Structure formats: structure tokens, C-alpha cells
Amino acid sequence: VTATDADEGLNGQVKYSYQTVSVKASKIFQLDEETGAITLMINLDFEEGTFYELEVQAHDGGELFDIAKVV
């Protein structure tokens, strides 16, 4: 995921975190808090789940944030 902020300095730095994620998905996907990259920690097994849903929050150095759903 990618978010941008036009502010300069600390208020312009965007960090990423999970807003909502199941325990199962948290063991499969890793979210880089600096880049927003979502990577697999283990191989997917489509017999155990056909889709996963993550809610990722992007927040700046101030009080602004937004949430995106990743399916």
C-alpha cells in the first residue's frame, strides 16, 4: 500500500500498521511499517483459505490517518 503526505519534516512521514487483521492472516502476511509493503511469511494454502482481508492504516507524524482494505 502507498500513501503520501505533502507536509515536510515529521508531519510528512507516513507509517503503516494493521488496523484490523485476523490472527491467521497476521501469521501469513508481514506489513513493513516504513514502506507499506505486504509480503508473505509462508506459502499460501488455498485449502485453508481462499482469500484474506487486511485493514491497513497509514498515519503521518501528526494526527492524520486513513485506512485501506486489502483483500
Summary of the structure (lengths in Angstrom):
residues: 71
radius of gyration: 13.7
end to end distance: 11.7
largest distance: 46.5
contacts: 164
relative contact order: 0.31
helix: 11%
strand: 34%
